Amino acid sequence: MNGLGRAMIIMGLLLVAAGLMVSFAPKLPSWLGRLPGDISIKRENFSFYFPVVTCLVITAILSFLLWLLRR
């Protein structure tokens, strides 16, 4: 299999995974987006939210799963 074919398969799998995540997003635990360390700023006409710790947790879980699959 050449590099282009492999890249297209991987991108397709990522799109399927993203679609599944969007489909099951309402069923995710409520604490997932509200961990300590997530940045949330609310003002009168402005709100900003950046889930720093949530991103780190998701990255760690995905890295561990990919590490297991490559073994």
C-alpha positions as CSV (number, residue, x, y, z in Angstrom):
1,M,0.0,0.0,0.0
2,N,1.5,3.4,-1.0
3,G,1.6,6.4,1.3
4,L,-1.3,8.2,-0.3
5,G,-3.7,5.3,0.2
6,R,-2.6,4.8,3.8
7,A,-3.1,8.5,4.5
8,M,-6.6,8.4,2.9
9,I,-7.6,5.4,5.0
10,I,-6.4,7.1,8.2
11,M,-8.2,10.3,7.4
12,G,-11.4,8.3,6.7
13,L,-11.1,6.6,10.0
14,L,-10.6,9.9,11.7
15,L,-13.7,11.3,10.1
16,V,-15.7,8.3,11.2
17,A,-14.4,8.7,14.8
18,A,-15.3,12.4,14.7
19,G,-18.8,11.6,13.5
20,L,-19.3,9.1,16.2
21,M,-18.1,11.6,18.8
22,V,-20.6,14.2,17.6
23,S,-23.4,11.6,17.6
24,F,-22.7,10.5,21.1
25,A,-21.7,13.9,22.5
26,P,-25.0,14.3,24.6
27,K,-24.3,11.0,26.3
28,L,-20.8,11.9,27.5
29,P,-20.2,12.4,31.2
30,S,-21.1,15.9,32.4
31,W,-17.7,16.3,34.2
32,L,-15.7,15.9,30.9
33,G,-15.9,19.6,29.9
34,R,-15.8,21.0,33.5
35,L,-12.5,19.7,34.9
36,P,-10.4,21.9,37.3
37,G,-8.0,23.9,35.1
38,D,-10.4,24.5,32.2
39,I,-10.5,28.2,31.5
40,S,-13.9,29.9,31.6
41,I,-14.4,33.6,31.5
42,K,-17.9,35.2,31.6
43,R,-18.5,38.9,31.3
44,E,-21.6,40.9,30.4
45,N,-21.5,40.6,26.6
46,F,-18.6,38.1,26.3
47,S,-17.9,34.5,27.3
48,F,-14.7,32.5,26.6
49,Y,-14.2,28.8,27.3
50,F,-11.1,26.7,26.7
51,P,-11.0,23.2,28.1
52,V,-7.2,22.9,28.7
53,V,-7.3,20.0,31.1
54,T,-10.0,18.2,29.2
55,C,-7.9,18.4,26.1
56,L,-4.9,17.0,28.0
57,V,-6.9,14.1,29.4
58,I,-8.4,13.2,26.0
59,T,-4.9,13.4,24.4
60,A,-3.4,11.1,27.1
61,I,-6.2,8.6,26.6
62,L,-5.9,8.6,22.9
63,S,-2.1,8.3,23.1
64,F,-2.3,5.3,25.4
65,L,-4.8,3.6,23.1
66,L,-2.6,4.2,20.0
67,W,0.4,3.0,22.0
68,L,-1.5,-0.2,22.8
69,L,-2.6,-0.7,19.2
70,R,1.0,-0.3,17.9
71,R,2.4,-3.0,20.3
